[in-house]
Each structure stands twice: as structure tokens, then as C-alpha cells.
Amino acid sequence: MTQILIVAEHLNGKLNSSTAKCVSAAVQMKASAIHIAVLAEQADAVAAEAARIEGVARVITVSHAANAHATAATQAPQIVALAGNYSHVLGPSTTFGKDLMPRVAALLGEAMVSDIMTVTDAYTFQRPIYAGNAIITVKAPSDRKLIATVRNASFAAAANGGNAGIEAASITVAAASHTRFVELQAGAQDRPDLQSASRVVSGGRALGSADAFDVIYKLADKLGAAVGASRAAVDAGYVPSDLQVGQTGKIISPELYVAIGISGAIQHLTGIKDAGTIVAINKDGEAPIFEIADIGLVGDLFKIVPELEQALG
């Protein structure tokens, strides 16, 4: 029987949409039961959100002061304690999941499948390699516990409408002696979250300066979009690193992605290949970004973007 435990990602008492995307992957694995584990200082609010996800049969909570901050060294032993009867343990392929799940796999003595993007069956998957240049099929042994992370951009979030039972787990919880939480720094902004936004406007090195990046912010505000950037723009200091899109940044799947002054290095294309519609604006008509763009505009971005903004009213 395929019984799946999903580790919930949450922050400030709110469930991250990555959890519902893991549920979608679990449904495609034909799971006989899908449970969600919520580890928090006070898990009730997050657990209530998780219980409403369609397809979830049970939510298991661990409320403890040691879980006030999601440190992998503290949470991995708890997941191992909960994992006993499950055939699969899934987490999101986000910063949270990439930190936590390898520890879980190591403690269980199991191999791990990273970045699942397509489900064939409960033990057969496709995942990207070589910065997304190739896709491989991985078949895991069906007689071992499967630990895996799910690529958020490849799965739609499962809908609400469920009414799962919630129960508290009785396990030993202890803060890791060699790891401590120091600080969480997050850029304050009133725009949509880059990871989950349906529209994203990104700028590249062609902007030339941090001040010039203002044209990206203005267009994003007109579209109600999140703001992203290429690695080159981040390395040049135009914007903070939490806006970076691509293989070494955030992998996203918005309905609309507008790439402005971005040439289209493979590392960047890896992060946006699941976008619905890609619009590219670049003065170089031979830029690689145009090979995957649905709509391409060749010209000076400092003329085209203000015209677009004006046309939007």
C-alpha cells in the first residue's frame, strides 16, 4: 500500500502553497492514504489549513517550542519518528525541503529522489539534470521507503474542500545541541511573493544600474506582478538575491513571465520553463531568450517598457 506522509512548509502561521503541490504529486502516485505532518510551536492554525486540502486523510501535529523555527537539525529526527508506517515521505523542493529532506533520508538510511517533476507511478519519476538540459527517468526500489522532494513548478496546488482529521503525535522533541536559530532575514515588500505569483516581471544586467531597475518595479505594479531578476542583475548589485530566478535562485511557474533585458542563459531558462506565457524584451534579436518566448519584442527596453506601462493605463 502506498501511504504517504508530506512534511508541511509554513511561516508565520500560514501554510505555504508548496504543501498543496506535494499533495497533487501524492495523488498522482495513487496513494491509499495521504497524511500531512505539521511541526510548529503552535500547530493548530497551520493544521487547520492543511486539513482543508482535498485528498488529505489526516493531519498529524507536533507542537513544541523547539519547532518555533524550522531548523532541519531539530525537525529531521521528528519526521523520522513519524515516518515508521509510511511507504513515502515527501517534502517540497524549496529551500525548506532541500535543507530538511536529505537529513531525513540520511537518518533513515535511505536514498533520496530530488526534484520530482513528473509522476509515472508510485516509484517511477522524471527529474531534471544538468541544470534542466536533460530529463531522466528514475525508478526507486518498491521494497524500500521512498524519500523525495517535489518540484513546485511542475504541479498545480491541490484544491481546498477537504475535511481531514487532526491528531497530535506523541514523540520526543529536542532542540539540536549543535545548531541554533540566529535570525531570519526577508526582504519586506508589498508585491506578490515571487515563488507563488501568477505574474512575474524580471530584469537583467541590461538595466545597467539599481536605479534603472525602477522601470521593472513600475511595470510590475501596473500588472500586479512580482519582481524577479537574472543572476547577472543580482551579482551586479541591482537587486537583492531573494529576487533571483533560475537554477541557483527560484524555480517558478507563473501564468505570465516578462523577461526584460535578460539574454536567456540556460541557468535562467531552467527557472522559468514551466511558465504559461513568456514575453521577452531585448535589443539583441539573437538572444537565447527568444527561442522559448511566446512573444518577443526586439528593441530598447527603456523605450518599450514605458510604452507598455502607458498602454496599460
Secondary structure, DSSP 8 states (H G I E B T S, - for coil): --EEEEE--EETTEE-HHHHHHHHHHHHTT-SEEEEEEEESS-HHHHHHHHTBTT--EEEEEE-GGGSS--HHHHHHHHHHH-TT-SEEEEESSHHHHHHHHHHHHHHT--EEEEE-EEEETTEEEEEETTTTEEEEEE--TTS-EEEEE-GGGS----B----EEEE--------SS-----------SS--TTT-SEEEEE-GGG-STTTTHHHHHHHHHHT-EEEE-HHHHHTTSS-GGGBBSTTSB----SEEEEES----HHHHHHHTT-SEEEEEES-TT-GGGGT-SEEEES-HHHHHHHHHHHT-
